[in-house]
Amino acid sequence: MFLIILKNAKKIFGIKKQALVPFLIFGIVIHFFLQRAEARVFDLGAESFSAYIKGTIGPAFTSGLHDDSSGTNISLDSQHKSVRSGEFGFIYSTLLTNIRVGLSVLVPESLQNQSGQNSSGTEVYSLNSELTVTSPTLALEFNFMRSPRSRGVFSLGLGYANLVARNAYTINSSGQSLFGITDFSEELRSTALMYEAGVGYEFLMTDTTTFIVEGGYRWLNFTEIKHNKAVTTFQGVVAKGDIAKNMDGTARSLNITSGYAGISFRIWID
């Protein structure tokens, strides 16, 4: 079953199978823990260790990776319709606070075959753009409204985010005449600190598994983006390690700061 999910990751989840591998490994670990779990009277205040998996979705945003760097006087739709994320890891819990350590993967909806048009409305190229952000995360949670089978949770988190992005341009004959270049793709990299704050409600779902509904806000802004390979772009020839720039010469940035809604499953094993 895991191999079937991995093979069809792009079709099912809209992401590359490489991004799904850590989650499948984590799922196998969770399955092992569930096999070991024993029936017992459940009390959230007495539980101390769990594995968890979390998913969130956030609103659309306009990408700064190509909207001002894809040619002069070009009309281009650069809006990513949503930002999805998955996170997994482990939690150490006490009566009042929890420490959560995990790995988060953010995957904004990719842009496929976006039409770049000149001032006359003529298409000069098409763009495919995709990006992924991975971040180890550490969060401190505060428990309130406690009962044996439910509680409120307020969390503050910190992560070190790594951006991997790719913009691929297919330039037609009109574009080649206009720009003097042919098809190319640029690979971009960046890092930034990520901050999160959220509030949720956790309650018992099965014998040892709790379910959380939550909402929160994520601060993530990449201010120094670099090329990861040498290529000829709309700005001319760039080398690996060069700062990625817009058409006016200013540095590109990418701000994915937004609110989010999410759900989590926690499997308590001690």
Salt bridges, closest charged atoms under 4 A:
GLU47 OE1 - ARG40 NH2 2.87
GLU87 OE2 - ARG100 NE 3.27
GLU130 OE2 - LYS16 NZ 3.04
GLU141 OE2 - ARG100 NH1 2.61
GLU141 OE2 - ARG266 NH2 2.67
GLU186 OE2 - ARG252 NH1 2.83
GLU187 OE1 - ARG189 NH2 3.98
GLU196 OE2 - ARG218 NE 2.88
GLU202 OE1 - ARG151 NE 2.94
GLU202 OE1 - ARG266 NH1 3.67
GLU214 OE1 - LYS54 NZ 3.49
GLU224 OE1 - LYS226 NZ 3.86
